[in-house]
């Protein structure tokens, strides 16, 4: 949940098994877009909300952030 361009509760780290389907859901008031680094995936926030589903096929640690403001949402560890 976003309040402006700030994540309620701050960023956290989530572990995901390699090959797992991942869904990123963002809601709030931001008009930014979300970027999944390393996978080069984007989703625009429309009316503050957006959703993106993909397969975690690349091992490592990846930032998921609001691209325009640079706000870190989640560090996703794929292993």
VEXDO-924031 format. One record per residue (C-alpha): residue number from 1; chain; x, y, z. Coordinates in Angstrom, 3 decimals, padded with zeros to 6 digits. Each point is the difference from the previous one (the first is absolute). Layout:
N
NUM;A;X;Y;Z;
...
// end
This chain:
79
1;A;000.000;000.000;000.000;
2;A;001.414;003.344;-001.072;
3;A;-000.616;003.328;001.647;
4;A;001.129;002.477;-002.652;
5;A;003.321;-001.460;-001.094;
6;A;000.792;-001.590;003.382;
7;A;-000.583;-003.646;000.867;
8;A;-002.118;-000.485;003.129;
9;A;002.241;-001.926;002.421;
10;A;003.132;000.371;-002.156;
11;A;001.706;-002.354;-002.433;
12;A;000.577;-003.634;000.852;
13;A;001.765;-003.039;-001.452;
14;A;-001.993;-002.941;-001.333;
15;A;001.392;-003.412;-000.985;
16;A;-001.458;-001.721;-003.054;
17;A;000.850;-003.500;-001.246;
18;A;001.567;-000.139;-003.462;
19;A;-002.716;-000.774;-002.568;
20;A;-002.838;001.297;002.210;
21;A;-002.725;002.248;-001.413;
22;A;000.141;003.419;001.676;
23;A;-002.757;002.616;000.140;
24;A;000.876;003.547;001.011;
25;A;-003.003;002.106;001.051;
26;A;000.332;003.674;000.825;
27;A;-002.758;002.296;001.178;
28;A;-000.060;003.548;001.267;
29;A;000.064;003.510;-001.396;
30;A;003.175;000.024;-002.125;
31;A;-000.171;000.519;-003.775;
32;A;003.508;-001.420;-000.501;
33;A;000.820;-003.389;-001.521;
34;A;001.532;-003.061;001.624;
35;A;003.245;-001.466;-001.365;
36;A;001.254;-003.519;000.734;
37;A;003.776;000.326;-000.452;
38;A;001.871;-002.898;-001.596;
39;A;-003.183;-001.173;-001.701;
40;A;-000.523;003.402;-001.659;
41;A;-003.744;-000.128;000.626;
42;A;-002.198;003.055;000.521;
43;A;-003.591;000.654;001.013;
44;A;-001.658;003.414;-000.050;
45;A;-002.028;000.952;003.046;
46;A;-003.450;001.014;-001.166;
47;A;-001.984;001.888;002.634;
48;A;002.778;-001.033;002.403;
49;A;-000.283;-003.751;-000.612;
50;A;001.700;-002.598;-002.155;
51;A;000.729;-003.715;-000.205;
52;A;002.713;-002.003;-001.745;
53;A;000.414;-003.797;-000.152;
54;A;003.171;-001.720;-001.209;
55;A;002.111;-003.118;000.552;
56;A;003.057;000.387;002.248;
57;A;002.375;-001.623;-002.491;
58;A;003.231;001.880;000.830;
59;A;001.771;-000.676;003.329;
60;A;001.314;002.912;002.045;
61;A;-001.189;003.044;001.931;
62;A;-002.083;002.552;-001.907;
63;A;-001.490;003.340;000.957;
64;A;-003.619;000.784;-000.713;
65;A;-000.429;003.761;000.103;
66;A;-002.037;002.987;-001.045;
67;A;002.032;000.977;-003.029;
68;A;-000.605;003.757;-000.059;
69;A;000.580;000.688;003.688;
70;A;002.528;-002.813;000.574;
71;A;-001.968;-001.251;003.012;
72;A;000.993;-003.573;000.889;
73;A;-003.064;-002.191;000.556;
74;A;001.446;-003.505;000.353;
75;A;003.282;-001.825;-000.372;
76;A;-000.900;-003.302;-001.635;
77;A;002.442;-002.849;000.625;
78;A;-000.421;-002.834;-002.506;
79;A;001.708;-003.258;000.973;
// end
